[in-house]
């Protein structure tokens, strides 16, 4: 029997990818789109042959929803789903405010529903290969990690701090932070961060560098900048390099590409991606979690931990010094 799943807000740029993943999932029934912007919601629904409906109607139909709202609206959407007894997969970050993240987690726990966070890079084949390498001890003890998640400025509500909670730090750091926590089994203990606005005329940061230390002393650096021009051959990157006592492992999540050269367009050269689709794997995991009453791959608690690191990064930027991460559950 198919699992009824809907999309609750189509504001995020990833909403279309999740809709396509629902279309192709034989175990899911895409039952509708609810969106505060009627034109946007109807457009997504029409593209995928499903209904545009109100939030209440969608929550009546669905056993699970994918929340793709602006960051500041995540908590309200999650609480509404929890009150209706509907499982949630929320776009990252779980919240821009760690207090909102913990409130959302508590609402789902109290209602007995599952809460997952959309971290598709866990399903990337290069990530999973390195995860196996770490499990078998090939690298020895990892003592240093460098990471990047650099892309183009998305514009829209992403550059409105009242809706996004910040700029490139809150948008691009979560994926790599989640991978570090997941792969190494340690949380970030301390953060020193710097940021600036160099490439775009916007009220939030578009460049940043986070220098971090894990609980076991491992050193981490992360560049999560919106530093790619519109003419760049692809949207951006997501990389990690792990340095261990017995070896080094490199992850490039989107290196499975072809070089395509054309003419007459804004970008004459592009790098089309041909690798496995982590968005489809993410949605498939959520559908299976709803069907079998288990936790999704990335839990709400893990999403709240990432939100705490992001909040610490912004405190560090404001103070100009390293700060400790307040996880609120320790």
C-alpha positions as CSV (number, residue, x, y, z in Angstrom):
1,X,0.0,0.0,0.0
2,X,1.4,3.4,-1.0
3,X,2.3,5.9,1.7
4,X,0.5,9.3,1.2
5,X,3.0,12.1,1.3
6,X,2.7,15.8,0.5
7,X,4.8,18.9,0.3
8,X,4.0,21.6,2.9
9,X,5.3,24.9,1.3
10,X,7.2,25.0,-2.0
11,X,9.3,28.0,-1.0
12,X,12.6,26.2,-1.0
13,X,14.6,25.7,-4.3
14,X,14.8,21.9,-3.5
15,X,11.0,21.5,-3.4
16,X,10.9,20.5,-7.1
17,X,13.6,17.8,-6.6
18,X,11.6,16.3,-3.7
19,X,8.4,16.4,-5.8
20,X,10.2,14.6,-8.6
21,X,11.4,12.0,-6.1
22,X,7.9,11.4,-4.9
23,X,6.7,11.0,-8.5
24,X,9.2,8.2,-9.1
25,X,8.8,6.4,-5.8
26,X,6.6,3.3,-6.2
27,X,5.9,3.2,-2.5
28,X,4.6,6.8,-2.2
29,X,1.5,8.5,-3.3
30,X,2.1,12.3,-3.9
31,X,-1.2,13.6,-2.5
32,X,-0.8,17.3,-2.8
33,X,1.0,20.6,-2.3
34,X,0.1,23.3,0.3
35,X,1.8,26.6,-0.1
36,X,1.3,30.2,1.3
37,X,1.9,31.4,-2.3
38,X,-1.0,30.1,-4.3
39,X,0.6,30.6,-7.7
40,X,3.8,28.9,-6.7
41,X,1.9,26.0,-5.0
42,X,-0.4,25.5,-8.0
43,X,2.5,25.6,-10.4
44,X,4.4,22.8,-8.5
45,X,1.2,20.8,-8.1
46,X,0.3,21.1,-11.8
47,X,3.9,20.1,-12.9
48,X,3.6,16.9,-11.0
49,X,-0.1,16.0,-11.5
50,X,-1.2,16.4,-8.0
51,X,-3.6,18.8,-6.1
52,X,-3.0,22.2,-4.7
53,X,-4.8,22.3,-1.3
54,X,-4.9,24.1,2.0
55,X,-2.6,23.1,4.9
56,X,-5.5,21.5,6.7
57,X,-6.6,19.5,3.7
58,X,-3.0,18.3,3.1
59,X,-2.6,17.2,6.7
60,X,-5.9,15.3,6.5
61,X,-4.7,13.4,3.4
62,X,-1.0,12.7,4.2
63,X,0.8,10.4,6.5
64,X,4.0,12.4,6.0
65,X,4.9,15.8,4.7
66,X,8.1,17.4,3.3
67,X,8.4,20.9,4.7
68,X,10.1,23.3,2.2
69,X,9.2,26.6,3.9
70,X,11.6,29.5,4.6
71,X,13.8,28.7,7.6
72,X,11.9,31.0,10.0
73,X,8.6,29.2,9.2
74,X,9.9,25.7,9.8
75,X,8.8,25.5,13.4
76,X,5.1,26.5,12.7
77,X,4.8,24.0,9.9
78,X,6.3,21.2,12.0
79,X,4.1,21.9,14.9
80,X,1.0,21.9,12.7
81,X,2.0,18.5,11.3
82,X,2.7,17.1,14.7
83,X,-0.7,18.3,16.0
84,X,-2.3,16.4,13.1
85,X,-0.2,13.2,13.8
86,X,1.7,13.5,10.5
87,X,5.4,12.6,10.2
88,X,7.8,15.3,8.9
89,X,10.9,15.6,6.8
90,X,12.0,19.2,7.1
91,X,14.4,21.1,4.8
92,X,17.6,22.1,6.4
93,X,18.4,23.8,8.7
94,X,15.8,22.5,11.1
95,X,15.6,26.0,12.4
96,X,17.7,29.2,12.3
97,X,17.1,29.6,16.0
98,X,18.2,26.6,18.2
99,X,15.3,27.3,20.6
100,X,12.8,26.8,17.7
101,X,14.7,23.6,16.7
102,X,14.3,22.2,20.2
103,X,10.6,23.2,20.4
104,X,9.9,21.5,17.1
105,X,11.7,18.3,18.3
106,X,9.7,18.3,21.5
107,X,6.4,18.9,19.6
108,X,7.0,15.8,17.5
109,X,8.1,13.7,20.5
110,X,5.0,14.7,22.5
111,X,2.8,13.9,19.5
112,X,4.5,10.6,18.8
113,X,5.4,11.5,15.2
114,X,8.8,11.1,13.5
115,X,10.8,14.2,12.5
116,X,13.7,14.0,10.0
117,X,15.9,16.7,8.5
118,X,16.7,16.8,4.8
119,X,20.4,15.9,4.7
120,X,20.7,14.1,1.3
121,X,24.5,14.1,1.3
122,X,24.4,11.1,3.7
123,X,23.1,9.2,0.7
124,X,25.9,10.3,-1.6
125,X,27.9,7.3,-2.9
126,X,31.3,9.0,-2.2
127,X,30.1,9.7,1.3
128,X,29.0,6.1,1.9
129,X,32.3,4.7,0.5
130,X,34.3,6.8,3.0
131,X,31.9,5.8,5.8
132,X,32.8,2.2,5.1
133,X,36.5,3.2,5.0
134,X,36.2,4.8,8.4
135,X,34.3,1.8,9.8
136,X,37.1,-0.6,8.8
137,X,39.8,1.6,10.4
138,X,41.8,2.2,7.2
139,X,42.4,5.8,8.0
140,X,43.4,5.3,11.6
141,X,42.5,8.2,13.9
142,X,41.1,11.2,12.1
143,X,42.7,14.5,13.4
144,X,41.8,17.1,10.7
145,X,39.0,17.7,8.2
146,X,38.6,20.4,5.5
147,X,35.2,20.9,3.9
148,X,33.5,23.1,1.3
149,X,30.0,23.7,0.2
150,X,30.3,26.6,-2.2
151,X,27.6,27.7,-4.6
152,X,25.7,30.6,-6.2
153,X,23.6,33.1,-4.2
154,X,20.0,31.8,-4.3
155,X,18.4,35.2,-3.9
156,X,14.8,35.6,-2.8
157,X,13.9,34.9,0.8
158,X,17.4,33.4,1.3
159,X,18.8,36.9,1.5
160,X,16.0,38.2,3.8
161,X,17.4,37.8,7.3
162,X,13.9,37.9,8.9
163,X,12.9,34.8,6.9
164,X,16.2,33.0,6.5
165,X,18.0,33.7,9.8
166,X,21.2,34.7,8.0
167,X,23.0,34.2,4.7
168,X,25.5,31.7,3.4
169,X,26.4,30.4,6.9
170,X,22.9,29.2,7.7
171,X,22.3,28.0,4.1
172,X,25.4,26.1,3.2
173,X,27.0,25.0,6.5
174,X,24.4,22.4,7.6
175,X,25.2,19.8,5.0
176,X,28.9,19.5,5.9
177,X,28.3,19.9,9.6
178,X,25.9,17.0,9.6
179,X,28.4,14.9,7.7
180,X,31.1,15.7,10.2
181,X,28.9,14.8,13.1
182,X,27.7,11.6,11.4
183,X,31.0,10.3,10.0
184,X,33.2,11.0,13.0
185,X,30.6,10.5,15.8
186,X,31.7,13.7,17.6
187,X,30.0,17.1,18.0
188,X,31.6,20.4,17.3
189,X,32.8,21.8,20.6
190,X,34.1,25.3,19.6
191,X,33.7,27.6,16.6
192,X,35.7,30.6,15.3
193,X,34.0,32.1,12.3
194,X,34.5,35.1,10.0
195,X,32.2,36.3,7.2
196,X,31.7,39.1,4.8
197,X,29.6,40.3,1.8
198,X,31.9,40.4,-1.2
199,X,30.0,39.2,-4.3
200,X,26.4,40.4,-4.0
201,X,24.6,43.6,-2.9
202,X,22.6,41.8,-0.2
203,X,22.0,42.4,3.5
204,X,23.5,39.0,4.6
205,X,26.9,37.4,4.3
206,X,27.9,35.6,1.1
207,X,31.4,34.5,2.2
208,X,32.4,32.7,5.4
209,X,35.0,30.5,6.9
210,X,34.4,28.3,10.0
211,X,37.3,27.0,12.0
212,X,36.1,24.4,14.5
213,X,37.2,21.8,17.1
214,X,35.4,18.6,17.8
215,X,35.0,17.1,21.3
216,X,38.0,14.8,20.7
217,X,40.2,17.7,19.5
218,X,39.8,17.1,15.7
219,X,40.3,20.3,13.8
220,X,37.7,21.3,11.1
221,X,37.6,24.1,8.5
222,X,34.6,24.8,6.4
223,X,34.1,27.2,3.5
224,X,30.3,27.5,2.9
225,X,30.3,30.6,0.7
226,X,28.0,31.8,-2.0
227,X,31.1,32.5,-4.1
228,X,30.2,31.0,-7.5
229,X,29.2,33.4,-10.3
230,X,26.0,32.7,-12.2
231,X,28.1,31.6,-15.2
232,X,29.8,28.8,-13.2
233,X,29.4,25.5,-15.1
234,X,27.5,23.9,-12.1
235,X,25.6,25.1,-9.0
236,X,28.5,24.5,-6.6
237,X,30.3,21.7,-4.7
238,X,30.2,19.6,-1.5
239,X,33.6,18.2,-0.5
240,X,35.4,16.8,2.6
241,X,39.0,15.8,3.1
242,X,39.7,13.7,6.1
243,X,43.3,13.3,7.4
244,X,44.0,10.3,9.6
245,X,47.0,8.8,11.2
246,X,47.1,6.0,8.5
247,X,45.7,7.7,5.4
248,X,43.7,10.5,3.8
249,X,40.2,10.2,2.3
250,X,38.7,12.7,-0.1
251,X,34.9,13.1,-0.7
252,X,33.6,15.0,-3.7
253,X,29.8,14.5,-3.7
254,X,29.2,16.0,-7.2
255,X,32.3,15.1,-9.1
256,X,30.5,12.5,-11.3
257,X,30.0,15.0,-14.2
258,X,30.4,15.4,-17.9
259,X,31.7,18.5,-19.7
260,X,29.1,19.8,-22.1
261,X,30.0,22.7,-24.3
262,X,27.3,24.6,-26.2
263,X,26.7,28.1,-27.7
264,X,24.2,30.9,-27.4
265,X,23.3,30.5,-23.8
266,X,24.2,32.3,-20.6
267,X,26.7,29.5,-19.8
268,X,28.4,27.9,-22.8
269,X,30.0,25.2,-20.7
270,X,28.2,23.1,-18.1
271,X,29.0,20.0,-16.0
272,X,25.9,17.8,-16.0
273,X,25.8,15.4,-13.1
274,X,25.3,11.7,-13.9
275,X,25.8,10.1,-10.5
276,X,23.2,8.5,-8.2
277,X,20.5,10.9,-7.0
278,X,20.8,11.5,-3.2
279,X,17.5,13.5,-3.2
280,X,15.6,10.4,-4.3
281,X,17.4,8.3,-1.7
282,X,16.5,10.8,1.0
283,X,12.8,10.8,0.0
284,X,12.8,7.0,-0.2
285,X,14.3,6.7,3.3
286,X,11.5,9.1,4.6
287,X,8.8,7.1,2.9
288,X,10.1,3.9,4.3
289,X,10.4,5.5,7.8
290,X,6.7,6.6,7.6
291,X,5.6,3.1,6.4
292,X,7.5,1.3,9.1
293,X,7.3,3.7,12.1
294,X,11.0,4.2,12.4
295,X,13.2,7.3,12.6
296,X,14.4,8.9,9.3
297,X,18.2,8.8,8.6
298,X,18.8,12.3,10.1
299,X,16.7,12.8,13.2
300,X,15.3,16.0,14.6
301,X,17.8,15.9,17.4
302,X,20.7,15.8,15.0
303,X,19.2,18.7,13.1
304,X,19.0,20.6,16.4
305,X,22.7,19.9,17.0
306,X,23.6,21.5,13.6
307,X,21.4,24.5,14.4
308,X,23.4,25.0,17.6
309,X,26.7,25.0,15.7
310,X,25.3,27.6,13.3
311,X,24.1,29.8,16.1
312,X,27.6,29.6,17.7
313,X,29.1,30.6,14.3
314,X,27.1,33.8,14.3
315,X,28.0,34.5,17.9
316,X,31.6,34.1,17.0
317,X,31.3,36.5,14.0
318,X,29.6,39.1,16.3
319,X,32.2,38.8,19.0
320,X,35.3,38.3,16.9
321,X,36.4,35.3,19.0
322,X,36.0,31.6,19.4
323,X,32.9,30.5,21.2
324,X,31.7,27.2,22.7
325,X,28.6,25.5,21.2
326,X,25.5,25.4,23.5
327,X,23.6,22.2,22.6
328,X,21.0,22.8,25.3
329,X,20.6,19.0,25.9
330,X,23.8,18.5,27.8
